[in-house]
Amino acid sequence: MNYQYTKQFRQALVQWFLEEQRDLPWRRTKEPYQIWVSEVMLQQTRVDTVIPYYNRFIEKYPTAESLAYSPEEELLKMWEGLGYYSRVRNLQAGVREVVEVYGGKVPDNRVDISKLKGVGPYTAGAILSIAYGKPEHAVDGNVMRVLSRVLNIDADIALPKTKKVFEQAVTELIDHENASAFNQGLMELGALICTPTSPKCLLCPVRDYCTAFHEGDPSSLPVKTKKLKTKNIEYDVYIIRDQQGRFLMEKRPDAGLLANMWQFIMIERQADENSLTKVQKQYNVTLEHNSKETILSFSHVFSHLKWHIDSYLVDAVETNANPENTAYFTKEQIANLPMPVPMLKIWGKINA
Ligand code: SF4
């Protein structure tokens, strides 16, 4: 955006915000502590839900000092129903730091405010711009949506590093005379006009400066790759030891997750079957059931997959022909096999 456009964009946004903003309780104050409380409450929570909580909270704890040492049980009760309870614990810890280190005054610069517990880049920027009028970025989902459309930014907002792109954009665009109205204007525009689906472009105060509007497809922005749901699988892992002290291992298929790596015998746990019996049939082995010894229970996370593992050491009394891709190995041989981390963990425990 060239200088002239930037100036006009700022003016249009700020003026619209000053005239059209919703009357919300935290907009009637410039008190940094109170702005802080509102920003923490608004994380992952709708404005309508937050209003009564905010009013009650500020009535009970109007200052940093009044919140700093209130009993945790009382605090949790005030927060009850808002969820994400670590937010209020962090808020109190941060506020206590303000009281103890900064004499009750919330720091007015990004370096110090960012050191406070629970204050991330967005909250820091929101407090600095709204309460202190500093030209600091405060980038949340609404801001990314609006600016991705105005500036035609197609970076994937699901990636954490993309936030920096938008922080940089706000730093370049922000109105130094009206930082509070500028930042809040972006957020308000995202909440009311430039909504995720069907943005109301015809009512938009910055339509003239919006690239996506002129190019005709605002709804295609921002780019956001879908988060895949994590799949959970429960496994019983058997470390089967034969009478020569060797261990039965299986090579994973040559494609897909952990391709070609070696693992102990892994059986997906099913409610209606005994995995040990299944092992005997599938791997041609007779096991000494009484020897079964629990080794380790743990979970291991892959990008979109979580294995929940219970592992056991068990002795084989009889072994027959090995099924394909399986073999018995000595300890020394195992040390040279490529094994996935969960197997190394189990092996480490056995050898500890
Ligand atoms: S013109 Fe449309 S797409 Fe562009 S900022 Fe306004 S509402 Fe969003």
Boltz pocket constraint, residues with backbone or C-beta under 6 A from the ligand:
constraints:
  - pocket:
      binder: B
      contacts: [[A, 146], [A, 149], [A, 150], [A, 193], [A, 194], [A, 195], [A, 199], [A, 200], [A, 201], [A, 202], [A, 204], [A, 205], [A, 206], [A, 207], [A, 210], [A, 211], [A, 212], [A, 213], [A, 218]]
      max_distance: 6.0
